[in-house]
């Protein structure tokens, strides 16, 4: 089986989501190739070539791929799939936008957010907000798969010696244009790659209180800041802080849930964390059912004391 992996990158740096996707692709068996589509992305291709287990890197360097517009990427992937048995993408915004288009063009069923590879045609994936795990077997000749990165180990970034080949770029489809990006800049680690995350919930009461109590603790720990959907919907934190089924899926070494009740939607996004610490005044809060360490009390009293002792 030959597998084509979509590289997640920003034209400068290869993202960690790619590494977990390579691990999943390798479990399918056969050759693993990586597609780097972008503009001025030679450095990304060089980094991809060093990943252990990768035998070839296809570099499609063209202005049409600079902003990873799915309308331009999908025809490229579909054309390349004539030589591959499976297309595997990380379950990121980019992967979720692209993979369904590829699956539809190939007339196959997409297998979304797999958690494991049982065999080349059998996989597990979460359903019902992660409360059940389905085992899915596909009879399609070509597989289109997205990978939940937190479920797989990251492939080594060194030790590989893949060849780099140019892939023929296709013309801009003209179906969409890149208008701009309003990105949040922060000195803190990126949420999905952070080893420690401090998340706040609606119990903090306001945006001012959220940042007054959460930010100092995160700074002391060198952690990323997250939030529950309720806190985001209330305007306490921006959308890109949201952890959960409709936010970001994370699995850090340490996850601190501050004033978060533990709704199913939120638990689906963080319950794979190695150690979960919960602080909540409601001792019946569902978050305590998944927490390794639970502290019942007033977060406005506990958090300043905890921050001061670090």
Secondary structure as the mmCIF struct_conf table of DSSP 4:
data_model
#
loop_
_struct_conf.conf_type_id
_struct_conf.id
_struct_conf.beg_label_comp_id
_struct_conf.beg_label_asym_id
_struct_conf.beg_label_seq_id
_struct_conf.end_label_comp_id
_struct_conf.end_label_asym_id
_struct_conf.end_label_seq_id
STRN STRN1 UNK A 2 UNK A 6
HELX_LH_PP_P HELX_LH_PP_P1 UNK A 7 UNK A 8
STRN STRN2 UNK A 9 UNK A 9
BEND BEND1 UNK A 11 UNK A 12
STRN STRN3 UNK A 14 UNK A 14
HELX_RH_AL_P HELX_RH_AL_P1 UNK A 16 UNK A 27
TURN_TY1_P TURN_TY1_P1 UNK A 28 UNK A 28
BEND BEND2 UNK A 30 UNK A 30
STRN STRN4 UNK A 31 UNK A 38
BEND BEND3 UNK A 39 UNK A 40
HELX_RH_AL_P HELX_RH_AL_P2 UNK A 42 UNK A 49
TURN_TY1_P TURN_TY1_P2 UNK A 50 UNK A 50
BEND BEND4 UNK A 51 UNK A 51
TURN_TY1_P TURN_TY1_P3 UNK A 52 UNK A 53
STRN STRN5 UNK A 56 UNK A 61
HELX_RH_3T_P HELX_RH_3T_P1 UNK A 63 UNK A 65
TURN_TY1_P TURN_TY1_P4 UNK A 66 UNK A 67
HELX_RH_AL_P HELX_RH_AL_P3 UNK A 70 UNK A 80
HELX_RH_3T_P HELX_RH_3T_P2 UNK A 81 UNK A 83
BEND BEND5 UNK A 85 UNK A 85
STRN STRN6 UNK A 86 UNK A 90
BEND BEND6 UNK A 91 UNK A 92
HELX_RH_AL_P HELX_RH_AL_P4 UNK A 93 UNK A 106
TURN_TY1_P TURN_TY1_P5 UNK A 107 UNK A 107
STRN STRN7 UNK A 110 UNK A 119
TURN_TY1_P TURN_TY1_P6 UNK A 120 UNK A 121
STRN STRN8 UNK A 122 UNK A 127
TURN_TY1_P TURN_TY1_P7 UNK A 128 UNK A 131
STRN STRN9 UNK A 132 UNK A 137
BEND BEND7 UNK A 141 UNK A 142
STRN STRN10 UNK A 143 UNK A 147
HELX_RH_3T_P HELX_RH_3T_P3 UNK A 149 UNK A 151
BEND BEND8 UNK A 152 UNK A 152
HELX_LH_PP_P HELX_LH_PP_P2 UNK A 153 UNK A 156
BEND BEND9 UNK A 157 UNK A 159
STRN STRN11 UNK A 163 UNK A 166
HELX_LH_PP_P HELX_LH_PP_P3 UNK A 167 UNK A 172
BEND BEND10 UNK A 174 UNK A 175
HELX_LH_PP_P HELX_LH_PP_P4 UNK A 183 UNK A 185
BEND BEND11 UNK A 187 UNK A 188
HELX_LH_PP_P HELX_LH_PP_P5 UNK A 189 UNK A 190
HELX_RH_3T_P HELX_RH_3T_P4 UNK A 191 UNK A 193
BEND BEND12 UNK A 195 UNK A 195
STRN STRN12 UNK A 196 UNK A 200
HELX_RH_3T_P HELX_RH_3T_P5 UNK A 202 UNK A 204
BEND BEND13 UNK A 206 UNK A 206
HELX_RH_AL_P HELX_RH_AL_P5 UNK A 207 UNK A 221
TURN_TY1_P TURN_TY1_P8 UNK A 222 UNK A 222
STRN STRN13 UNK A 224 UNK A 227
HELX_RH_AL_P HELX_RH_AL_P6 UNK A 229 UNK A 233
TURN_TY1_P TURN_TY1_P9 UNK A 234 UNK A 235
BEND BEND14 UNK A 236 UNK A 237
HELX_RH_3T_P HELX_RH_3T_P6 UNK A 239 UNK A 241
STRN STRN14 UNK A 242 UNK A 243
BEND BEND15 UNK A 244 UNK A 244
TURN_TY1_P TURN_TY1_P10 UNK A 245 UNK A 246
BEND BEND16 UNK A 247 UNK A 247
STRN STRN15 UNK A 248 UNK A 248
BEND BEND17 UNK A 253 UNK A 253
STRN STRN16 UNK A 254 UNK A 258
BEND BEND18 UNK A 259 UNK A 259
HELX_RH_AL_P HELX_RH_AL_P7 UNK A 264 UNK A 270
TURN_TY1_P TURN_TY1_P11 UNK A 271 UNK A 272
BEND BEND19 UNK A 274 UNK A 274
STRN STRN17 UNK A 275 UNK A 280
BEND BEND20 UNK A 281 UNK A 281
TURN_TY1_P TURN_TY1_P12 UNK A 283 UNK A 284
HELX_RH_3T_P HELX_RH_3T_P7 UNK A 286 UNK A 289
TURN_TY1_P TURN_TY1_P13 UNK A 290 UNK A 290
BEND BEND21 UNK A 292 UNK A 292
STRN STRN18 UNK A 293 UNK A 296
BEND BEND22 UNK A 297 UNK A 297
HELX_RH_AL_P HELX_RH_AL_P8 UNK A 299 UNK A 309
#
